[in-house]
Amino acid sequence: MSARSDLVDLELYIHGESDKGLKVSLHDDVANAVWLPKSKVQVGETRGGLKSVKFAEVSLPEWLAIDKGLV
């Protein structure tokens, strides 16, 4: 029996960044963007998006994605 991973990989828009967090959204919607702690996420290579907003694949614990309304 294999162990179930508690990580999810999401394509997220990145609206801002601080020393401790990333401001992200699912649909390039800054009004509904949420902050994620950098200590809990892994960010893949960022790519340019519309209106100079970047997006990337972000891996984070499933509980955090649920808590922030991302899944």
C-alpha positions in Angstrom: 0.0 0.0 0.0 1.5 3.4 -1.0 1.3 6.5 1.2 -1.1 9.2 -0.1 0.5 12.5 -0.8 -1.2 15.5 0.9 0.2 17.9 -1.7 -1.7 19.4 -4.6 -0.3 21.2 -7.7 -2.2 24.2 -8.9 -1.6 26.7 -11.7 -1.9 30.0 -9.9 -1.6 33.7 -10.9 0.9 35.5 -8.7 -0.2 39.1 -7.9 2.4 40.0 -5.3 5.2 38.7 -3.1 6.6 39.6 0.3 9.5 38.1 2.3 7.1 35.6 3.8 4.3 35.1 1.4 2.8 35.0 -2.1 -0.5 36.7 -3.1 -2.2 34.3 -5.6 -5.5 33.6 -7.4 -6.9 30.9 -9.6 -8.4 33.1 -12.3 -6.3 36.3 -12.5 -8.7 37.9 -10.1 -6.7 40.2 -7.7 -9.9 41.1 -5.8 -10.2 37.5 -4.7 -6.4 36.8 -4.3 -5.2 35.1 -1.1 -1.8 35.1 0.7 0.1 31.8 1.0 3.0 31.4 3.4 6.2 30.7 1.5 7.2 28.2 4.2 4.3 26.0 3.1 4.6 26.2 -0.8 6.9 25.3 -3.6 6.8 27.4 -6.7 7.8 26.2 -10.1 9.2 28.4 -12.9 7.0 31.5 -13.2 5.7 32.5 -16.6 4.3 35.8 -17.9 0.6 36.2 -18.2 -1.8 38.8 -19.3 -1.4 42.4 -18.0 2.1 41.5 -16.7 0.7 39.2 -14.1 2.8 36.0 -13.7 1.6 32.5 -13.1 3.3 29.3 -12.0 2.6 25.8 -10.8 2.5 25.9 -7.0 2.6 22.8 -4.8 1.0 23.2 -1.4 -0.6 21.0 1.2 -4.2 20.1 0.3 -5.5 21.4 3.7 -4.0 24.9 2.9 -5.5 24.9 -0.6 -8.9 24.0 0.8 -8.6 26.6 3.6 -7.8 29.4 1.1 -10.6 28.3 -1.3 -8.2 27.3 -4.1 -9.8 23.8 -4.5 
